[in-house]
Amino acid sequence: MSGPDEVLDCRGQRCPLPVINLARRLPELPVGAVVRVLADDPAAAVDIPAWCRMRGQEFVAAHPEGPGYDVRRRH
């Protein structure tokens, strides 16, 4: 598997800032692009997948070692 198309470094930010930054950046990327959100706030593990469900975007994977979360733009 190839890496993400873009990395959004939100480490050190408290939720909801990582989700807000993801929501701002994703529309600027082409449909099908994958962005990896680096976020060390434990709430991101819940908030990012929940945001994807609410917005119809695809939560691809969590990378605990990052910690990072991959999201694919669907529309």
N, CA, C and O of each residue as an XYZ file, in Angstrom:
300
protein
N       0.846     -1.192      0.000
C       0.000      0.000      0.000
C       0.879      1.240      0.000
O       1.862      1.313      0.738
N       0.530      2.199     -0.817
C       1.296      3.441     -0.871
C       0.892      4.338      0.290
O      -0.115      4.107      0.959
N       1.687      5.347      0.507
C       1.408      6.268      1.602
C       0.296      7.236      1.258
O      -0.266      7.188      0.164
N      -0.020      8.114      2.196
C      -1.077      9.092      1.961
C      -0.649     10.132      0.931
O       0.542     10.335      0.694
N      -1.632     10.783      0.328
C      -1.352     11.866     -0.620
C      -0.879     13.125      0.109
O      -0.135     13.932     -0.448
N      -1.311     13.281      1.336
C      -0.937     14.457      2.120
C      -0.937     14.094      3.592
O      -1.705     13.235      4.026
N      -0.074     14.749      4.361
C      -0.026     14.575      5.809
C      -0.377     15.903      6.455
O       0.200     16.940      6.128
N      -1.326     15.860      7.371
C      -1.766     17.043      8.110
C      -1.294     16.856      9.554
O      -1.822     16.013     10.280
N      -0.318     17.628      9.958
C       0.272     17.452     11.294
C      -0.489     18.284     12.313
O      -0.350     19.506     12.374
N      -1.306     17.589     13.119
C      -2.104     18.250     14.158
C      -1.639     17.828     15.549
O      -2.375     17.983     16.523
N      -0.431     17.300     15.644
C       0.079     16.884     16.956
C       0.186     18.098     17.868
O       0.602     19.179     17.451
N      -0.200     17.890     19.126
C      -0.180     18.967     20.105
C      -1.468     19.774     20.139
O      -1.642     20.627     21.009
N      -2.373     19.514     19.200
C      -3.649     20.234     19.169
C      -4.710     19.407     19.906
O      -4.767     18.185     19.773
N      -5.528     20.086     20.669
C      -6.633     19.419     21.364
C      -7.833     19.358     20.434
O      -8.043     20.251     19.613
N      -8.617     18.298     20.569
C      -9.858     18.226     19.802
C     -10.757     19.367     20.257
O     -10.782     19.693     21.444
N     -11.492     19.977     19.338
C     -11.773     19.514     17.982
C     -10.837     20.047     16.902
O     -11.157     19.915     15.721
N      -9.704     20.638     17.247
C      -8.866     21.270     16.223
C      -8.416     20.314     15.115
O      -8.451     20.707     13.949
N      -7.991     19.070     15.417
C      -7.616     18.187     14.299
C      -8.768     17.944     13.323
O      -8.550     17.902     12.112
N      -9.968     17.786     13.828
C     -11.130     17.559     12.961
C     -11.439     18.821     12.156
O     -11.764     18.736     10.972
N     -11.340     19.974     12.780
C     -11.587     21.236     12.079
C     -10.569     21.410     10.943
O     -10.934     21.804      9.836
N      -9.305     21.120     11.219
C      -8.280     21.248     10.180
C      -8.504     20.253      9.049
O      -8.299     20.586      7.882
N      -8.921     19.036      9.383
C      -9.253     18.043      8.364
C     -10.414     18.537      7.508
O     -10.373     18.434      6.282
N     -11.447     19.073      8.150
C     -12.633     19.548      7.427
C     -12.291     20.708      6.492
O     -12.917     20.863      5.444
N     -11.308     21.517      6.861
C     -10.901     22.644      6.007
C     -10.054     22.169      4.829
O     -10.172     22.694      3.722
N      -9.204     21.182      5.069
C      -8.233     20.769      4.048
C      -8.812     19.787      3.033
O      -8.493     19.875      1.847
N      -9.651     18.861      3.470
C     -10.122     17.786      2.593
C     -10.786     18.301      1.310
O     -10.517     17.749      0.243
N     -11.637     19.328      1.361
C     -12.272     19.795      0.116
C     -11.280     20.338     -0.913
O     -11.607     20.435     -2.096
N     -10.075     20.691     -0.473
C      -9.064     21.225     -1.389
C      -8.325     20.109     -2.129
O      -7.595     20.380     -3.082
N      -8.509     18.863     -1.701
C      -7.839     17.718     -2.317
C      -8.767     17.062     -3.328
O      -9.987     17.189     -3.220
N      -8.203     16.360     -4.315
C      -9.064     15.687     -5.294
C      -9.820     14.514     -4.678
O      -9.357     13.910     -3.710
N     -10.981     14.197     -5.239
C     -11.738     13.024     -4.792
C     -10.843     11.798     -4.954
O     -10.181     11.632     -5.979
N     -10.830     10.949     -3.939
C      -9.990      9.758     -3.953
C      -8.671      9.945     -3.223
O      -7.989      8.965     -2.922
N      -8.301     11.186     -2.933
C      -7.044     11.450     -2.229
C      -7.162     10.990     -0.775
O      -8.242     11.013     -0.185
N      -6.036     10.575     -0.218
C      -5.977     10.147      1.181
C      -5.118     11.145      1.950
O      -3.997     11.460      1.552
N      -5.665     11.631      3.051
C      -4.914     12.508      3.941
C      -4.697     11.773      5.252
O      -5.617     11.161      5.793
N      -3.468     11.839      5.758
C      -3.164     11.255      7.076
C      -3.114     12.394      8.077
O      -2.305     13.313      7.956
N      -3.991     12.320      9.067
C      -4.028     13.316     10.138
C      -3.192     12.780     11.288
O      -3.530     11.757     11.882
N      -2.098     13.469     11.604
C      -1.300     13.118     12.775
C      -1.884     13.868     13.957
O      -1.877     15.098     13.986
N      -2.390     13.124     14.933
C      -3.051     13.757     16.077
C      -2.803     12.910     17.315
O      -3.136     11.725     17.343
N      -2.213     13.526     18.344
C      -1.895     12.787     19.565
C      -2.899     13.020     20.688
O      -2.698     12.531     21.799
N      -3.971     13.753     20.421
C      -5.052     13.880     21.403
C      -5.854     12.580     21.358
O      -6.343     12.203     20.293
N      -6.001     11.887     22.490
C      -6.734     10.606     22.471
C      -8.146     10.720     21.904
O      -8.667      9.746     21.361
N      -8.769     11.882     22.018
C     -10.132     12.053     21.499
C     -10.172     11.927     19.980
O     -11.225     11.615     19.423
N      -9.059     12.159     19.300
C      -9.038     12.070     17.838
C      -9.387     10.665     17.355
O      -9.954     10.506     16.274
N      -9.054      9.648     18.145
C      -9.343      8.259     17.763
C     -10.841      8.017     17.630
O     -11.265      7.126     16.895
N     -11.639      8.806     18.335
C     -13.094      8.711     18.253
C     -13.643      9.769     17.309
O     -14.522      9.491     16.493
N     -13.119     10.987     17.424
C     -13.681     12.122     16.689
C     -13.487     12.022     15.184
O     -14.400     12.354     14.428
N     -12.319     11.573     14.729
C     -12.059     11.540     13.291
C     -12.936     10.497     12.590
O     -13.557     10.829     11.580
N     -13.016      9.241     13.082
C     -13.950      8.307     12.430
C     -15.399      8.773     12.490
O     -16.148      8.568     11.535
N     -15.811      9.397     13.593
C     -17.188      9.895     13.714
C     -17.448     11.005     12.702
O     -18.515     11.048     12.090
N     -16.487     11.896     12.522
C     -16.628     12.971     11.526
C     -16.778     12.370     10.128
O     -17.596     12.833      9.334
N     -15.984     11.335      9.830
C     -16.074     10.678      8.514
C     -17.474     10.113      8.278
O     -18.035     10.272      7.194
N     -18.034      9.457      9.286
C     -19.385      8.900      9.153
C     -20.405     10.007      8.907
O     -21.276      9.869      8.048
N     -20.303     11.085      9.643
C     -21.272     12.185      9.510
C     -21.157     12.890      8.168
O     -22.154     13.379      7.635
N     -19.947     12.946      7.618
C     -19.705     13.706      6.389
C     -19.626     12.831      5.143
O     -19.413     13.342      4.044
N     -19.796     11.517      5.300
C     -19.765     10.631      4.141
C     -18.383     10.453      3.541
O     -18.252     10.160      2.352
N     -17.355     10.628      4.354
C     -15.986     10.396      3.895
C     -15.531      9.031      4.403
O     -16.136      8.480      5.323
N     -14.484      8.487      3.820
C     -14.050      7.135      4.173
C     -12.910      7.168      5.182
O     -11.842      7.717      4.910
N     -13.148      6.575      6.349
C     -12.079      6.389      7.325
C     -11.333      5.135      6.908
O     -11.893      4.040      6.944
N     -10.072      5.285      6.511
C      -9.316      4.180      5.930
C      -8.629      3.348      7.004
O      -8.775      2.126      7.033
N      -7.878      4.004      7.890
C      -7.080      3.252      8.859
C      -6.593      4.161      9.971
O      -6.473      5.376      9.811
N      -6.317      3.528     11.105
C      -5.646      4.202     12.212
C      -4.229      3.643     12.301
O      -4.009      2.450     12.093
N      -3.282      4.505     12.609
C      -1.878      4.120     12.765
C      -1.448      4.522     14.170
O      -0.986      5.644     14.381
N      -1.597      3.609     15.137
C      -1.326      3.959     16.537
C       0.099      4.458     16.771
O       0.335      5.254     17.680
N       1.047      3.996     15.960
C       2.437      4.396     16.192
C       2.671      5.866     15.875
O       3.648      6.449     16.344
N       1.779      6.482     15.076
C       1.950      7.867     14.629
C       1.761      8.909     15.707
O       2.686      9.693     15.917
N       0.666      8.987     16.396
C      -0.570      8.353     15.945
C      -1.151      9.113     14.756
O      -1.138     10.343     14.712
N      -1.657      8.348     13.800
C      -2.198      8.965     12.608
C      -3.477      8.285     12.162
O      -3.733      7.132     12.509
N      -4.274      9.002     11.395
C      -5.575      8.522     10.936
C      -5.716      8.864      9.454
O      -5.606     10.028      9.068
N      -5.958      7.846      8.623
C      -6.071      8.061      7.180
C      -7.534      8.218      6.790
O      -8.391      7.427      7.185
N      -7.799      9.264      6.002
C      -9.153      9.563      5.534
C      -9.085      9.756      4.025
O      -8.242     10.496      3.518
N     -10.001      9.068      3.303
C     -10.082      9.220      1.841
C     -11.274     10.104      1.503
O     -12.374      9.910      2.021
N     -11.042     11.072      0.631
C     -12.130     11.942      0.188
C     -13.004     11.170     -0.780
O     -12.512     10.668     -1.790
N     -14.287     11.068     -0.491
C     -15.250     10.344     -1.313
C     -16.008     11.238     -2.275
O     -16.420     10.789     -3.344
N     -16.198     12.499     -1.909
C     -16.993     13.417     -2.752
C     -16.508     14.837     -2.551
O     -17.039     15.763     -3.164
